[in-house]
Amino acid sequence: MTFKQIRYFQAIAEAGSFRRAADRLGVTQPTLTVQIAALESTL
């Protein structure tokens, strides 16, 4: 689990969708999805 993954998770929760969170974070949606999948596997 990394700080980046937690930050991404928070952004998704606040934005309400992966697409909006990705736009706000300045990353692609697939990048965000991969990081959240890694976070899920850790938990």
Stockholm file with secondary structure:
# STOCKHOLM 1.0

chainA/1-43         MTFKQIRYFQAIAEAGSFRRAADRLGVTQPTLTVQIAALESTL
#=GR chainA/1-43 SS CCHHHHHHHHHHHHHSSHHHHHHHHTSCHHHHHHHHHHHHHHC
#=GC SS_cons        CCHHHHHHHHHHHHHSSHHHHHHHHTSCHHHHHHHHHHHHHHC
//
